Structures are given as structure tokens and as C-alpha cells.
């Protein structure tokens, strides 16, 4: 099982929220993509387009 620091993740999400409030949607999305990638790497999974689960409606 991976060791993810929930406090650091929460702080980074807070930063993304601040960016959104400032109106820079593109930067916020890019930061979320970076955070997701880092979390998946820490979890030891690889993003595989063929094996990806379908997105739920709120992710579309």
C-alpha cells in the first residue's frame, strides 16, 4: 500500500481552488492533471488508455 500524505494533497487541492477563484481555469486543470499523475505514480499504477474505466458523468 502506498504512503500518501493527505495533508500535502489537501494543500495542493487548496492551491488549485485558489487558482480557480483567480479565474485561471487552464492552470487549475493542468495542476490537477499533474497532481493526478503524481498520485497514480505513488500508488504504483500506470495509466493505460485501453484499461481505463469509463468516466462518471461529472467527469465528462
ChimeraX commands (.cxc) that place a marker at each C-alpha (Angstrom):
marker #1 position 0.00,0.00,0.00 radius 0.5
marker #1 position 1.29,3.44,-0.86 radius 0.5
marker #1 position 2.11,6.12,1.65 radius 0.5
marker #1 position 0.28,9.27,0.51 radius 0.5
marker #1 position 0.47,12.38,2.66 radius 0.5
marker #1 position -3.15,13.53,2.86 radius 0.5
marker #1 position -2.17,16.93,4.24 radius 0.5
marker #1 position 0.06,17.70,1.25 radius 0.5
marker #1 position -2.67,16.56,-1.15 radius 0.5
marker #1 position -5.20,18.78,0.61 radius 0.5
marker #1 position -2.82,21.75,0.42 radius 0.5
marker #1 position -2.32,21.22,-3.31 radius 0.5
marker #1 position -6.08,20.97,-3.85 radius 0.5
marker #1 position -6.45,24.22,-1.93 radius 0.5
marker #1 position -3.90,25.80,-4.28 radius 0.5
marker #1 position -5.88,24.61,-7.29 radius 0.5
marker #1 position -9.04,26.10,-5.77 radius 0.5
marker #1 position -7.23,29.42,-5.30 radius 0.5
marker #1 position -6.18,29.33,-8.95 radius 0.5
marker #1 position -9.79,28.68,-9.99 radius 0.5
marker #1 position -11.04,31.57,-7.86 radius 0.5
marker #1 position -8.47,33.78,-9.58 radius 0.5
marker #1 position -10.04,32.78,-12.89 radius 0.5
marker #1 position -7.19,30.79,-14.44 radius 0.5
marker #1 position -9.06,27.64,-15.38 radius 0.5
marker #1 position -6.34,26.31,-17.70 radius 0.5
marker #1 position -3.68,26.46,-14.99 radius 0.5
marker #1 position -6.02,24.85,-12.48 radius 0.5
marker #1 position -6.75,21.97,-14.85 radius 0.5
marker #1 position -3.07,21.50,-15.60 radius 0.5
marker #1 position -2.26,21.43,-11.88 radius 0.5
marker #1 position -4.98,18.82,-11.31 radius 0.5
marker #1 position -3.52,16.70,-14.12 radius 0.5
marker #1 position -0.07,16.93,-12.54 radius 0.5
marker #1 position -1.44,16.03,-9.10 radius 0.5
marker #1 position -3.35,13.06,-10.54 radius 0.5
marker #1 position -0.24,11.81,-12.34 radius 0.5
marker #1 position 1.87,12.08,-9.19 radius 0.5
marker #1 position -0.75,10.28,-7.10 radius 0.5
marker #1 position -1.02,7.45,-9.63 radius 0.5
marker #1 position 2.76,7.14,-9.69 radius 0.5
marker #1 position 2.87,6.95,-5.90 radius 0.5
marker #1 position 0.10,4.36,-5.93 radius 0.5
marker #1 position 2.20,2.29,-8.33 radius 0.5
marker #1 position -0.32,2.25,-11.16 radius 0.5
marker #1 position 0.24,3.13,-14.77 radius 0.5
marker #1 position -2.30,4.99,-16.85 radius 0.5
marker #1 position -3.43,2.64,-19.57 radius 0.5
marker #1 position -5.93,4.08,-22.05 radius 0.5
marker #1 position -7.22,0.63,-23.05 radius 0.5
marker #1 position -7.86,-0.48,-19.48 radius 0.5
marker #1 position -9.21,2.83,-18.22 radius 0.5
marker #1 position -12.57,2.71,-16.52 radius 0.5
marker #1 position -15.38,4.73,-18.08 radius 0.5
marker #1 position -15.74,8.20,-16.63 radius 0.5
marker #1 position -18.67,9.04,-14.43 radius 0.5
marker #1 position -20.97,11.79,-15.77 radius 0.5
marker #1 position -19.50,14.55,-13.60 radius 0.5
marker #1 position -16.03,13.88,-15.06 radius 0.5
marker #1 position -17.14,14.32,-18.67 radius 0.5
marker link #1:1,2 radius 0.2
marker link #1:2,3 radius 0.2
marker link #1:3,4 radius 0.2
marker link #1:4,5 radius 0.2
marker link #1:5,6 radius 0.2
marker link #1:6,7 radius 0.2
marker link #1:7,8 radius 0.2
marker link #1:8,9 radius 0.2
marker link #1:9,10 radius 0.2
marker link #1:10,11 radius 0.2
marker link #1:11,12 radius 0.2
marker link #1:12,13 radius 0.2
marker link #1:13,14 radius 0.2
marker link #1:14,15 radius 0.2
marker link #1:15,16 radius 0.2
marker link #1:16,17 radius 0.2
marker link #1:17,18 radius 0.2
marker link #1:18,19 radius 0.2
marker link #1:19,20 radius 0.2
marker link #1:20,21 radius 0.2
marker link #1:21,22 radius 0.2
marker link #1:22,23 radius 0.2
marker link #1:23,24 radius 0.2
marker link #1:24,25 radius 0.2
marker link #1:25,26 radius 0.2
marker link #1:26,27 radius 0.2
marker link #1:27,28 radius 0.2
marker link #1:28,29 radius 0.2
marker link #1:29,30 radius 0.2
marker link #1:30,31 radius 0.2
marker link #1:31,32 radius 0.2
marker link #1:32,33 radius 0.2
marker link #1:33,34 radius 0.2
marker link #1:34,35 radius 0.2
marker link #1:35,36 radius 0.2
marker link #1:36,37 radius 0.2
marker link #1:37,38 radius 0.2
marker link #1:38,39 radius 0.2
marker link #1:39,40 radius 0.2
marker link #1:40,41 radius 0.2
marker link #1:41,42 radius 0.2
marker link #1:42,43 radius 0.2
marker link #1:43,44 radius 0.2
marker link #1:44,45 radius 0.2
marker link #1:45,46 radius 0.2
marker link #1:46,47 radius 0.2
marker link #1:47,48 radius 0.2
marker link #1:48,49 radius 0.2
marker link #1:49,50 radius 0.2
marker link #1:50,51 radius 0.2
marker link #1:51,52 radius 0.2
marker link #1:52,53 radius 0.2
marker link #1:53,54 radius 0.2
marker link #1:54,55 radius 0.2
marker link #1:55,56 radius 0.2
marker link #1:56,57 radius 0.2
marker link #1:57,58 radius 0.2
marker link #1:58,59 radius 0.2
marker link #1:59,60 radius 0.2
view
